[in-house]
Amino acid sequence: MQLDTFEVIGGTPLHGELHPQGAKNEALQVISGVLLTDEPVTVSNIPDILDVNKLIELLRGLGVTVEQLAPDTYRFCAGSLDIDYLRSDTFMKDAQRLRGSVMLIGPLLARFGRAALPKPGGDKIGRRRLDTHFLGFQQLGAEFKYDDEKDIYYVQQPNGGLRGAYIHLDEISVTGTANVVMAAVLARGKTTLYNAACEPYVQQLCRMLNAMGAKIDGVGSNLLHIDGVEQLGGAQHRCLPDMIEVGSFIGLAAMTQSDITIKNAGVDHLGIIPHTFDRLGIAIERQGDDLHIPPHEHYEISTFIDGSILTIYDAPWPGFTPDLMSIVLVVATQARGSVLVHQKMFESRLFFVDKLIDMGAQIILCDPHRATVIGLDRRSQLRGIEMTSPDIRAGQALLIAALSAKGKSVIHNVNQIDRGYQYIDKRLNAIGARISRI
């Protein structure tokens, strides 16, 4: 039986080093990219988490040879695949449980001419439409069909194969950009992709594809130029440290008055994340590629220059990532001052604040996108309660709240947290946390 409940005894400062896992969102993209070649691709720093492991199992089902060379390193070889497996009940059932499975479509379409996918699941954080993916494929010439009775998407190459095109994406979608890039690298001619997402995850995917023989220019910008090639070869690739986990650890340290050093944090790839926590009053000391967060008895939220209340909002990269908005909200509950948290990109990600209010936080949920947090400045410690994790990021935020709270908290459905954070209970217990799986 799945052990899916944490019992947390809070109120204890932590002390020690934390090593961030490999980036989950990058791993899902580059692992999908191995389907573009029949030669071996070795990927290291892969996190051992549910979502990534499910994707690897999907590849095995397709016939990809998967060798685990080390705990975080795999060699993939997509030599001869069973494309008929895509229509099997087993594939449909497994793919439906994993939103990351959508990124299999681009490489399968490009290399094998067709792909099918059930409407994928994932976090219930609001509408996450897939139009951007399929509109991009259609502009490359693919034929698209949606079976609304079975909730299955089908794409197929036209006679003559995919052709390069000028594509202006209708939204800055990370997975949409990744999918269209993976389809375009084997299309005939040149593809220009404008309004592309430029998150580090997409940059890393492009670097891996270029190492495999693709011709992608403009990496790191929102304008990509892709010259199609006939085939790709093997490569070796290492995933970046997970910037979402790094941000989570910064928030955890401040919230629990802990002395934590985040080792090998990939500081050059964190963008605006450290600055955003700095605006919450959190002191972060850079030591090479490590980040040291000293104990914070107090931390004060800054205001805008005119004295008005600080607003923190999410935006596509290089803006502040939506995956850390839940952490920012929790950390603000014990700060000095107030902040308006504006979650622009997803309309259901703030619905976990009722649990924080039950714990004693002062939060006004203005609407599905905005919450005002009035910091308690540690005058009143949060209290432990029984709660349920609604999604990966809110689950981690609630765990941080529980670790700072007085008494015992019980968090159900922590398999949601396991989807994005590897061995999180063991790693935090190693530096002084008191988390039990029950």
Order of alpha helices (4+ residues) and beta strands (2+ residues): beta-beta-alpha-beta-alpha-beta-beta-alpha-alpha-beta-alpha-beta-beta-beta-alpha-beta-alpha-beta-beta-beta-alpha-beta-alpha-beta-beta-beta-alpha-beta-alpha-beta-beta-beta-alpha-beta-alpha-alpha-beta
